[in-house]
Amino acid sequence: KAGVAINPGTSVGALDAILPYIDLVLVMTVNPGWGGQNFLEGSAERVAEVAARLQKLPVPPLIEVDGGMNEGTARQVCSAGAQVLV
């Protein structure tokens, strides 16, 4: 299986060229590099934007989210379309 990760500073549009070839999109909701960071504001909206792009595909990749997960943030990203949480 093939996957791709996007950091908070990466445009969701950067995925467009490769979406038909991947099985999973990991949306980082913190800046990678160290643990214990807080969930970045606007991350659930980024997940929703990714989900909207994926719905156009015959077999949409899974959406995974990593960073700042707790009961509240998990609810936000799942409502936005995430299926796998780290």
C-alpha positions in Angstrom: 0.0 0.0 0.0 1.2 3.5 -0.7 0.6 6.5 1.5 1.6 10.2 1.6 1.8 12.6 4.5 1.1 16.3 4.4 2.5 18.7 7.1 0.5 21.6 8.4 2.3 24.0 6.0 1.7 21.9 2.9 -1.1 22.9 0.6 -3.8 20.2 0.2 -3.7 21.0 -3.5 -0.2 19.4 -3.5 -1.9 16.0 -3.4 -3.9 16.4 -6.6 -1.4 14.8 -9.0 -0.9 11.7 -6.9 -4.3 11.0 -5.4 -5.2 8.3 -7.9 -2.1 6.3 -6.9 -2.3 6.3 -3.1 -4.1 4.2 -0.5 -3.8 6.6 2.5 -3.4 10.3 3.2 -1.9 11.2 6.5 -2.8 14.7 7.6 -0.4 16.0 10.2 -2.3 18.2 12.7 1.0 19.3 14.5 4.4 20.1 13.2 6.4 16.8 13.1 9.5 16.4 15.2 8.4 16.2 18.8 5.6 14.8 20.9 3.1 16.5 23.1 2.1 19.4 20.8 -1.4 20.9 20.7 -3.7 20.3 17.8 -3.3 23.1 15.4 -6.4 25.3 14.8 -7.8 24.8 11.3 -6.7 21.1 11.1 -10.2 19.7 11.0 -11.0 22.0 8.1 -7.9 20.7 6.3 -9.2 17.1 6.8 -12.5 18.1 5.4 -10.8 19.6 2.4 -8.8 16.4 1.8 -12.0 14.4 2.2 -13.8 16.5 -0.4 -11.0 15.9 -2.9 -11.0 12.2 -2.3 -14.7 11.7 -2.8 -14.1 12.4 -6.5 -12.1 9.2 -6.8 -13.6 5.7 -7.6 -11.8 4.2 -4.5 -10.9 7.0 -2.1 -7.8 6.5 0.0 -8.1 6.4 3.8 -7.6 9.6 5.7 -5.3 9.3 8.7 -4.7 12.0 11.2 -1.7 12.4 13.6 -1.0 14.9 16.3 -2.8 16.4 19.3 -5.5 13.7 19.5 -7.8 13.7 22.4 -11.5 13.0 22.8 -12.5 16.5 21.4 -10.0 16.7 18.5 -10.8 13.1 17.5 -14.4 13.9 17.3 -13.6 17.0 15.1 -11.4 15.1 12.6 -13.7 12.1 12.4 -16.6 14.4 11.7 -14.5 16.0 8.9 -13.8 12.6 7.3 -10.8 11.0 9.1 -10.9 7.2 9.5 -7.6 6.4 11.2 -6.2 8.3 14.2 -2.7 8.2 15.7 
